[in-house]
Amino acid sequence: MKVLIVGSGGREHCLGWKLAQSPRVEKLYFTGTNAGLEEIAEPVSIQPEPPFDELIGWAKKEGIALTVVGPEAPLAQGIVDAFTDKGLRIFGPSEQAAQIEASKVFAKELMVEAGIPTAQAKTFDRTDEAIDYLKEVSFPVVVKAEGLAGGKGVIICENREKAIQTIHANLVDNIFGKASQRILIEEYLQGEEASLLAFVDGTTTLPMIPAQDHKPIYDDDKGPNTGGMGAYAPAPLITESLYNEIVESILKPAVKALAGHGIKYKGVLYAGLMITDEGAKVLEFNCRFGDPETQAILPLLKTDLVDIIEAVIDERLDEVSLEWQDGFAVCVIM
């Protein structure tokens, strides 16, 4: 089997490393450049950008049996729909399903509708209304760009001045382009962060081991948020009872709520959580493997990743069980 990985970061290197362990994988390719990945896979210079015709043409000519998508942008742009329409097997959610990450407003409305525990929030596209709303909140608050911002669109504002600055940066300066055209002003949740990722085939939800990533750029949780400075798994913060609660009250209801809108979710569903005194609450959903969580989760997975991915595509995930190694894995971003 020839396999194509879309993306070229640390997450994709880890995906490639794990996929290469499968006796079913003969050759690996990836889009982009990464010196580490080049040791196990061959780079392809075609960019994964809509309408994806060039990449699809190459995949057909090369006889690619399976494509695995790493980053969120191509998923949000409909790469899965484009490949599927041309009869190619690809792992990841459809463009509609990827809205759970691509639109924080869509995700928030879905959570409220499904009764999923999350922070209270209001949406704004006008600066004056957003600033006016600050009179009603207690600080700190969280200001989020609505769209994809490479993990940098979430700003914790300690005071009114910082909040006004952040509102302006988004709605006036469009700091993240189209992603900044709407914002959410959200209550600040106190607690410790954790991530729980699950394989989903539209019906069955198969959760992985819990992980914890660390977002502030400097040691001791100081400095601005990043996409993640490191992660470890499994995270003992998520006890067995809390783990089961997250699966039953967050992951499964999200999949069911999407299905209620006629959206079949297939791929990896990532719940970014705050573990508060009142239990787990959702900070965000992502529509793919987390980075850097993947680099701490997949090294502990004993089950063949190709078998899991094929079961997701074929909607027979109920036939699969995940096996994990004992011990812990750590990823550090340097």
N, C-alpha and C positions, 0 to 999 in steps of 0.2 A: 504494500500500500504506500502510495506517495501522499504526503501530507503537507499542506501549506498553512503556515501560521501568519496571520495578519498582525503586524506590529513588530517592534524591535527593541523593546525596553527590557528591564529586569524581569518583569512578569512573563514576557514572551520567552526569554531565555529559560526560565524555570519550566514553562509549559513545554518547550522543546525538549529539555532535559528529561522530563517525565514521559513525554510521548515517545522519545527515542528508546526508552526501556521496554516498550511493547514489542514482542516478537513479530507483530503484524506490520510494523512500520519498516519500510525498506529505505525510504529517502525522505528527508525533511527540507522544506524551503521556508523562507520568511521574507516579508516585505521590509525593506529598509537596510540599515547598517548597524551592526553590533558585533564587536570583536569577539565577545564571549560566545554568542550564538553561532558565529561562523565556524566554531570548532565542531559543531554538531549538525549544522544546517547550511544550505546554500542560499545566499542572498538573491532576491529578485528586485530589479530596479524600478518596477512599475508601482506607482503610488496607488494606495487603496482609496481612490476618490470617485464620487459619483460622476457618471452613471455606471462605473465599474466595468465597462465593456472590455477595456484592454486587459484587465486582470482576469476576467472571465474567459476571454479568448485564449490567453496564455495557459490558464488552468485546464481548459479542454484539450489544447494541443499537447500539454505535458502529461495528461492522464492523471490529474490530481483526484484522488479518491475521497479526500476529506479536507475541509478547510476549517480552521479554528481561529476565531476572532478574539484578539486581546483587548484593544482599546475601545472606548465608548463611542468615539466620533463616527467611525464607519458603521457601527450598529445603528446609531441615531439617524444616519443618512440612508439606511435601507440596504446595506450590503447583503444581508441574509435573504431579503425578498428577491434581490437581483440575481443572486446565485441560484436560489431555489427555482425561480422562473425558468432558468436555463438548464434545469435538471442536474445541478451540482449539489452534492451533500455538504452542508455547512452547519457549524455549531454556533448558536447564539440566538437571541430573540429577534423578532421582526422589528421593523421601524416603529410600528404602533406600540408594541410591547416595550421597546426601549425608551418610550416617553417617561417611564417610571424613574429614569435618571435624567433624561434630556430636558424634562420640564418639572421643576420643583413644585410648581403650582398644581400640575396634573397629579403628582405624587401625593401632595398634601390633601387635595380634594378626595382622592381615592382612599387615603387613610381615614379621613373623617367619616366618609360614607361607610367604610367597613368596620368602624369602631376600633381601629388599631391605635394603641397608645402612642401619642406623639406630642410634641410641643405645640402650644397654641400659636397661630400665625395669622397675619393679614397680608394681602397682596396689594402692591401699588405700582402704577406706571406714571404717576405724576409726583413731581418733587414736593410741591406745596402740601399735597394731601399726606404724603409720607412724613414730612417734618411735623405737620400738625398732629399726627397720630402719636408722636413721641411724648406729648403731654399726658397720654393715657397709660404709658408703660412705666415699669420700674426697671432700673438699670442694674447689671448689664443687660443689653439685648443683643440679638444676633441678626445681622443683615446679610441676606443671601441673594446673589444674582440668580435669576430664574433658570438660566440655561447652563450649558457645559462650559466650565471655566478651569479645566485642568486641576481640579481639587483646590483652587485658590479663591473661589468665589464666596467663601463663607468668612465673614469678619465679625469677631466678637467686639462689641462697642461698650466700653466701660462707662461712658458718659454721653450726654446729649451732643456735645461738640464733635466727638468722634463719630457718632451716629449720623449727624448732618453731613460731615465730610464724606462718609461712606455712601450715603444716599446720593450726594452730588456726583461722586466718582462713577457710580453706576448709571444713574438716570440722565445726567447731563454730559459727563465726559465719555460715557459708554466704554468704560475701562476694559470690559470683556466683549466689546462689539455687540452683536445681536443678543448674546446671553444676558446683557445688562439692561435690556429694554423694560423688563419687569423685575421687581424685587419682592422678597418676603421679609417682613419684620417679625421676628419670632422670639418667643420667650426663651430665656437662657436656662438650660437644664443643668443642674448641679449633679456631679457624680463622676464615675469613671467610664471611659469609652470601651466598647468591645465590638467585634464584628462577627456575624454568623452568616456564612455563605451556604447555599444549598443548590444542588442540581435539581432542575424542574423540567418535566416533559409535557407540561400542559395540565396534567392531573396529579401525578405523584410528585411529592417533595421529599428529596433525600438530603438532609443537612450534613454538612462537613463538621470537622472539629472547630470549636470557637477560637478566634484569634484576637489579639489586641494590637492596634498600631498606634504610633506616637507621632502626632502631627506638628507640634511647635518645632521650629527649626533648631533651637539651641538646647543644650542639656538642661535638666531640671524643669522641663515643660515651659521654657521661656522663649519669647520671640513670636513672630507671626506664624500662622498656620501654613503648612505645605501640603502637598499631596500625600505625605507620609515619610517619616525619617527612619522608620524601622518597624518591625513587628515580631511577635513571637506567638507560638501555638503549641499545645492548647492553652487557653487562658483560664486559670483556676477561678478567676472572678465569676465565670459562668458555671455555676454548680449544676448538677444533673437536673434538679427540679426547675431551675431557672431556664436551662437549655430546653426542656420540654415545653415550658410556658411560652418561650419565644417562638418555637416551632408552631404551636397550636394557636397562639393569639396574634402572631405577627406574620410569619412566612406563609402559612396555609391560607389565612384570610386574604392576603394580598393577591395570591394566585387566583383564588375564588372570585374576588372582586373584579379582577381583570377579565376573567372568563365571563362574568356578568355583563361586561361591556363588549362581549364578542371578541376578546383578545386572548388568544392562546399563548401563554408564556412558556417558551422553551429555551433552556440555556442555564446560566448561573444567575440566581437572584441573591443579591448581597444586601443584608440589612446592617446598616451602620447604627449602632445603638448607644444610648447613654443609660448606664445602670444607676438609677436614682433610688432614693429611699422608698419610693412607691413602686419599684420594679423597673423592668426594661421599657424604655421608650425609644421610638425610631427618630434618629437624627436625619437619616437619608436612606433611600434605596439606590443601589447601583445595579446596572443591567449586565454585569460581567464579572470576571475574576478581579479581585481587588489587587492593587499594587501599593504597598509591598506585602500584603497578607498572603498572597499566593506563594511567595518565596518561603514562607514559614509553614504553610499548610501542605502543599503538594509533596515536599520531601518525606512527609510522614505517611503518605497514602500508599498502601500496599496493592490495592486493586488496580488492574490495568486501566489507565485513563481512556484509552481508545474504546474499550468495552463500555465504559460508562457513557462516553460521548455518543456512541452509536445507539445505545439504549434510549438516550434522550431524543435523538433525531427520530427514531422509530417508535417513540411513545410506548416503550416497554420498560420503563425505569423500575416498575414494581418487581421485575425479575432480578434486580441487582441489589447486592448489599455491599456496603463500604467496609473495608478492613484497614485498620490503622496500626502503625508501629507504636510501641511504647516510647516514652521519652518526649523531649521537646525539640523544637527547631526555632532558630532565631535568624532574622534578617536585619542587617545594619546597613543603612544608606550612608555612603561616605562621599 
